[in-house]
Amino acid sequence: MYVTANIARNLKVLALIGTALCATAANAQNTVITADKMIDVLTGKTVDYPAVFVGADGRITSVADARTVKWGSDVKHIDLSGKTILPGLIDMHVHLDGPADIGGYRGLEFTDSFWGMTAVGAAQAMLKAGFTTVRNVGSGNRNDIGLKQAIENGYATGPRIVPAGYALGATGGHCDSTFLPPSLEKSEKEEGIADSEDELRYQVRRQRKYGAEVIKVCATGGVFSRNTEPGQQQLSERELRVIADEAHQWGLRVAAHAHGGDGIKAAINAGIDTIEHASLVDDEGIKLAAARPRPVWFSMDIFNTDYTQSEGAKNGVLEDNLRKDREVAQIQRDNFRKAHKAGVKMVFGSDAGVMPHGLVGGQFKVMVQYGMTTLEAIQAATRNAAMALGREKDVGAIAVGRFADIIAVDGDPLANVRELESVDAVVKGGKVVN
């Protein structure tokens, strides 16, 4: 009799647990997003009439057929009828605290805290453009880290930010301050600037200590710095390897600004994860990138020259910088085609800040013009970017377990990628933000 009563009690407890679990599951699916079509970037297929269920944590719990699945009145419905939905876009190379219309010495007109204030508007512009995740590769005063914290705590609106803090580089190189005479410079080095392996290792640790989630390093000269040339290598392969090894030990990935062929090859051989710009890459560098066992990704900003050449002088950009911009532009686009054709892994990177942040969707059409299919261009800004970030469990696809970061357009971006230049709706974490 005691045994029978005990069994009955246990069965009652199990029934109560089962009821609680069912209620929890029902409550977890508190939002459903429906549309006419969905692009599955993992398979390359278009899905008709998707119903994307989202839990209270903003992650996707299931994807079903809206024509057959049912949901209760307690589930919030985001109705995107007549539209095609895609994963929220990812830009792997932005500068949120760099207004595009302030160039050259015009930056001296503003106080130090000005740049962090402008980053708030830039973040909003990128989110409105459909970019729900961005990687900010270098900022002053750790503006990217502060903005990330403000967004996550509800004080600002913007995308998910993967911040770098200060970029690393050599004294006098592209990541250093190069516009002022010695009498106006600080007596100590700028933060991030290092001239030995030990100093570089320390700078990796320091950036991580204060919130960096990716390490940015300048391997070569650049276009918009002074007294540097894009093709000029500025850190040795050994120095770059110290940075990569130290960052990887701490679980961070490394992005290398590298225009010149020698600097690109040194960065690839050193184990750097993404090559930014890759403008003057040669055939050997392309071959190295395509064959390296540890994946390396090219992030090539092949659109912004349209803006810099038309508006740069008016914005205060020096003629020497515009000259370098002109010299590199077409070579970079041709090398984008060559690298893609050779099988180099590619991600979407716009260098927003060089051009206005809200215009970055215009790069998709140039990527297609220079060899990608529309699907490949979209995957570069979704699936590929998530892989390069090491965040396949969070972003980059409309899939169970990932954040419900979703954009919607009226037309079919696989037929016309320019649909992505004007996004009609943006959902971040299951909530409409635009």
ZAMARGU-4260 file (C-alpha; in steps of 0.2 Angstrom, whole numbers, plus 5000, padded with zeros to 4 digits):
<rodrens>
0) 5000/5000/5000 | 5014/5012/5004 | 5023/5007/4988 | 5006/5011/4978 | 5004/5028/4987
5) 5022/5032/4983 | 5020/5028/4965 | 5005/5039/4964 | 5014/5053/4972 | 5028/5052/4959
10) 5016/5051/4945 | 5008/5067/4951 | 5024/5076/4952 | 5029/5070/4935 | 5013/5077/4928
15) 5015/5094/4936 | 5033/5095/4929 | 5026/5090/4912 | 5013/5104/4913 | 5026/5116/4919
20) 5038/5112/4905 | 5024/5113/4892 | 5019/5130/4899 | 5037/5136/4898 | 5039/5130/4880
25) 5023/5140/4876 | 5029/5155/4885 | 5046/5154/4877 | 5039/5156/4859 | 5032/5173/4863
30) 5034/5181/4845 | 5032/5174/4828 | 5038/5183/4812 | 5030/5178/4795 | 5033/5183/4778
35) 5030/5178/4760 | 5048/5171/4757 | 5064/5168/4767 | 5082/5166/4760 | 5091/5152/4769
40) 5109/5157/4768 | 5115/5140/4774 | 5107/5130/4760 | 5105/5144/4747 | 5087/5140/4745
45) 5071/5151/4746 | 5058/5145/4758 | 5040/5150/4755 | 5029/5157/4769 | 5041/5155/4784
50) 5035/5157/4802 | 5050/5161/4813 | 5046/5158/4832 | 5056/5168/4844 | 5059/5165/4863
55) 5059/5178/4877 | 5078/5178/4875 | 5077/5185/4857 | 5083/5168/4850 | 5075/5158/4837
60) 5066/5143/4844 | 5059/5135/4828 | 5056/5139/4809 | 5039/5132/4802 | 5027/5134/4788
65) 5015/5148/4791 | 5002/5139/4781 | 5001/5124/4793 | 5007/5130/4810 | 4996/5138/4823
70) 5000/5150/4837 | 4990/5157/4851 | 4983/5175/4854 | 4996/5177/4867 | 5010/5176/4854
75) 5015/5192/4847 | 5014/5192/4827 | 5026/5202/4817 | 5018/5202/4800 | 5029/5205/4785
80) 5017/5199/4772 | 5023/5203/4754 | 5041/5203/4759 | 5056/5192/4758 | 5066/5190/4774
85) 5085/5187/4777 | 5096/5186/4791 | 5102/5203/4798 | 5117/5209/4789 | 5135/5209/4796
90) 5148/5222/4791 | 5165/5216/4796 | 5175/5233/4794 | 5167/5249/4801 | 5173/5264/4810
95) 5157/5270/4819 | 5166/5285/4827 | 5172/5292/4810 | 5160/5304/4801 | 5163/5303/4782
100) 5161/5321/4779 | 5175/5326/4790 | 5192/5323/4782 | 5210/5329/4784 | 5214/5343/4796
105) 5196/5347/4798 | 5196/5335/4813 | 5205/5347/4823 | 5190/5358/4824 | 5182/5347/4836
110) 5185/5342/4854 | 5190/5324/4859 | 5173/5318/4865 | 5165/5324/4849 | 5169/5308/4840
115) 5160/5296/4852 | 5145/5307/4851 | 5144/5305/4832 | 5146/5286/4834 | 5128/5285/4841
120) 5120/5292/4825 | 5132/5281/4814 | 5126/5265/4824 | 5108/5270/4821 | 5111/5273/4802
125) 5119/5256/4801 | 5105/5247/4810 | 5092/5256/4799 | 5102/5250/4783 | 5099/5232/4789
130) 5116/5229/4798 | 5112/5221/4814 | 5130/5216/4818 | 5146/5226/4815 | 5164/5223/4818
135) 5172/5240/4823 | 5190/5239/4818 | 5199/5252/4828 | 5192/5268/4837 | 5198/5282/4848
140) 5195/5283/4867 | 5188/5265/4865 | 5172/5273/4858 | 5166/5257/4851 | 5167/5248/4868
145) 5158/5262/4876 | 5144/5262/4863 | 5143/5243/4864 | 5139/5244/4882 | 5127/5259/4880
150) 5117/5249/4867 | 5117/5233/4877 | 5111/5242/4892 | 5097/5251/4883 | 5105/5269/4883
155) 5107/5269/4864 | 5100/5260/4848 | 5112/5251/4836 | 5118/5234/4830 | 5128/5221/4840
160) 5146/5228/4840 | 5162/5217/4840 | 5174/5231/4846 | 5193/5232/4844 | 5197/5247/4855
165) 5213/5254/4849 | 5221/5247/4833 | 5239/5241/4835 | 5253/5247/4824 | 5271/5254/4822
170) 5277/5271/4826 | 5274/5282/4811 | 5263/5269/4803 | 5246/5269/4797 | 5238/5266/4814
175) 5249/5280/4822 | 5245/5298/4823 | 5253/5305/4807 | 5246/5323/4804 | 5255/5333/4818
180) 5272/5340/4820 | 5283/5334/4835 | 5279/5350/4845 | 5261/5345/4846 | 5262/5327/4849
185) 5262/5318/4866 | 5279/5314/4873 | 5274/5296/4875 | 5267/5284/4862 | 5249/5284/4856
190) 5240/5269/4864 | 5241/5254/4853 | 5258/5259/4845 | 5272/5247/4848 | 5290/5244/4842
195) 5295/5227/4849 | 5287/5210/4851 | 5285/5212/4869 | 5276/5229/4867 | 5265/5221/4854
200) 5261/5207/4865 | 5257/5219/4879 | 5245/5229/4868 | 5235/5214/4864 | 5233/5210/4882
205) 5229/5228/4886 | 5216/5230/4872 | 5207/5213/4878 | 5208/5219/4896 | 5198/5234/4892
210) 5184/5226/4882 | 5191/5222/4864 | 5184/5207/4856 | 5195/5207/4841 | 5212/5214/4838
215) 5216/5226/4824 | 5233/5228/4818 | 5240/5239/4804 | 5252/5228/4794 | 5255/5240/4780
220) 5253/5259/4776 | 5236/5266/4771 | 5227/5278/4760 | 5220/5290/4772 | 5235/5292/4784
225) 5249/5304/4780 | 5267/5299/4776 | 5263/5281/4773 | 5260/5272/4756 | 5247/5258/4755
230) 5260/5245/4748 | 5273/5248/4762 | 5275/5234/4775 | 5276/5241/4792 | 5277/5226/4804
235) 5287/5210/4801 | 5280/5193/4799 | 5287/5188/4816 | 5279/5203/4824 | 5263/5199/4816
240) 5264/5181/4822 | 5267/5187/4840 | 5251/5197/4839 | 5241/5182/4831 | 5248/5170/4844
245) 5244/5181/4859 | 5227/5185/4853 | 5222/5167/4849 | 5229/5162/4866 | 5216/5173/4874
250) 5202/5167/4862 | 5202/5183/4851 | 5203/5184/4832 | 5214/5196/4823 | 5211/5208/4808
255) 5225/5215/4798 | 5224/5231/4788 | 5235/5226/4774 | 5235/5234/4757 | 5252/5229/4750
260) 5257/5212/4743 | 5271/5209/4755 | 5261/5214/4771 | 5247/5203/4765 | 5258/5188/4763
265) 5266/5191/4780 | 5249/5192/4788 | 5243/5176/4780 | 5259/5167/4785 | 5258/5174/4803
270) 5240/5166/4806 | 5230/5182/4805 | 5211/5178/4803 | 5205/5192/4791 | 5214/5203/4779
275) 5207/5220/4777 | 5207/5229/4760 | 5219/5217/4752 | 5220/5230/4738 | 5237/5226/4730
280) 5237/5207/4734 | 5248/5197/4721 | 5245/5180/4714 | 5256/5172/4727 | 5246/5180/4741
285) 5230/5174/4733 | 5236/5156/4732 | 5242/5157/4750 | 5225/5163/4756 | 5215/5150/4746
290) 5226/5136/4753 | 5230/5140/4771 | 5223/5126/4782 | 5217/5138/4796 | 5204/5149/4787
295) 5209/5166/4782 | 5196/5179/4775 | 5197/5194/4764 | 5187/5209/4768 | 5188/5221/4753
300) 5180/5238/4753 | 5177/5239/4734 | 5163/5252/4735 | 5168/5267/4745 | 5179/5275/4732
305) 5164/5281/4723 | 5160/5292/4738 | 5178/5297/4742 | 5182/5303/4725 | 5166/5313/4723
310) 5165/5321/4740 | 5182/5319/4748 | 5190/5336/4743 | 5174/5345/4749 | 5175/5336/4765
315) 5193/5341/4768 | 5203/5326/4763 | 5220/5330/4757 | 5225/5328/4739 | 5239/5316/4743
320) 5226/5304/4751 | 5214/5306/4736 | 5229/5302/4725 | 5232/5286/4734 | 5213/5282/4734
325) 5213/5284/4715 | 5228/5273/4712 | 5222/5259/4723 | 5203/5258/4718 | 5203/5249/4702
330) 5217/5237/4706 | 5208/5232/4722 | 5192/5229/4712 | 5201/5218/4699 | 5210/5209/4713
335) 5193/5206/4722 | 5188/5197/4706 | 5204/5187/4705 | 5203/5182/4724 | 5185/5176/4723
340) 5188/5166/4707 | 5203/5158/4715 | 5192/5152/4730 | 5198/5164/4743 | 5185/5165/4757
345) 5177/5182/4757 | 5167/5193/4770 | 5158/5209/4768 | 5168/5224/4774 | 5163/5242/4769
350) 5175/5253/4779 | 5160/5263/4784 | 5166/5280/4790 | 5176/5283/4775 | 5159/5284/4767
355) 5142/5287/4776 | 5137/5273/4786 | 5119/5272/4779 | 5126/5269/4761 | 5135/5253/4764
360) 5122/5242/4756 | 5128/5249/4739 | 5143/5238/4740 | 5132/5222/4736 | 5130/5227/4718
365) 5149/5230/4716 | 5153/5213/4723 | 5141/5206/4710 | 5148/5216/4696 | 5165/5210/4701
370) 5162/5191/4700 | 5150/5185/4715 | 5133/5178/4712 | 5119/5187/4722 | 5119/5173/4734
375) 5137/5173/4737 | 5137/5192/4740 | 5123/5190/4753 | 5132/5175/4761 | 5148/5186/4763
380) 5137/5197/4774 | 5129/5183/4784 | 5135/5165/4784 | 5153/5169/4780 | 5154/5184/4792
385) 5147/5174/4806 | 5160/5160/4803 | 5174/5173/4802 | 5169/5180/4819 | 5167/5163/4826
390) 5149/5167/4831 | 5139/5154/4821 | 5129/5150/4836 | 5123/5168/4837 | 5121/5177/4821
395) 5122/5175/4802 | 5107/5164/4798 | 5089/5162/4802 | 5091/5146/4811 | 5086/5138/4828
400) 5097/5145/4842 | 5103/5161/4834 | 5097/5178/4838 | 5081/5183/4828 | 5091/5197/4819
405) 5080/5198/4803 | 5078/5211/4789 | 5064/5212/4776 | 5064/5219/4758 | 5049/5220/4746
410) 5057/5211/4731 | 5069/5196/4728 | 5087/5201/4732 | 5093/5185/4723 | 5086/5192/4707
415) 5091/5210/4711 | 5104/5212/4725 | 5101/5231/4725 | 5085/5227/4735 | 5098/5227/4750
420) 5101/5246/4747 | 5084/5250/4754 | 5079/5238/4768 | 5060/5239/4773 | 5060/5232/4790
425) 5073/5227/4803 | 5071/5215/4818 | 5084/5213/4831 | 5082/5200/4844 | 5064/5197/4839
430) 5059/5216/4841 | 5056/5228/4827 | 5069/5242/4827 | 5065/5250/4811
</rodrens>
